[in-house]
Amino acid sequence: ESLDRGLRLLQACGNIAGPMTLSDVARAADLPRATARRILFTLAHGGFVSTDGKLFSLTPHVLTLAGAYLRSNQIVAVLQPVLDRIAGAAQEISSLALLDRDEVVFIARGTPARMFGGLDVGYRLPAFCTSVGRAMLGQFDDADLAKRLKAMRREPLTPHTVTDPKRVLAAIVADRKQGYSLVDREAESHFRSISVPVRRYDGAIVAAINMGAHVDRAPARD
């Protein structure tokens, strides 16, 4: 239980910009002040949190947790050269994402030398309105997928975001048949993206590779 609370507190701290008061942290993690204080000082002792006694901040040592995952994940090691080749050939950013419940998390990317920005490693987006998410959601059968979509939180990110679960289901089924997913300004107002699923040796979908571009560089075509 203590470990669960500590991890929940770390996640809550990551969602707050800048130094935090004890009250800020306790409220964000939904913990009693005394419990939050005890966990914060434990994390400070381990080097994950710094404090002046009043304000608390995460330290770079937190990145060792993510680094351990990235170093141990064979998907990143195998596909990083692929991302680099795609980015170099297309001169656009290419990303690798995994499905984490109702969200996608980006775990690697390839970037052309001329380009900056894009989605950072660790960035999360809703699965239902992203090309990587739809490419990976295609692994579920229609009945299971319909239940998942209905239970998902489907808030629009742009004026173009499709939130109706029946329409999203139809899009994912169509994407599954054609082998790729194309999303037009649903996740970001001025970007179009295309993704393909990454399959394991047994055919199971384990990730998705994405390439996105500004609408000025990627005109819509029939």
Secondary structure, 3 states (H helix, E strand, C coil): CHHHHHHHHHHHHHCCCCCEEHHHHHHHHCCCHHHHHHHHHHHHHCCCEEECCCEEEECHHHHHHHHHHHHHCHHHHHHHHHHHHHHHHHCCCEEEEEEECCEEEEEEEECCCCCCCCCCCCCEEECCCCHHHHHHHCCCCHHHHHHHHHHCCCCCCCCCCCCCHHHHHHHHHHHHHHCCEEEECCCCCCEEEEEEEEECCCCCEEEEEEEEEECCCCCCCC
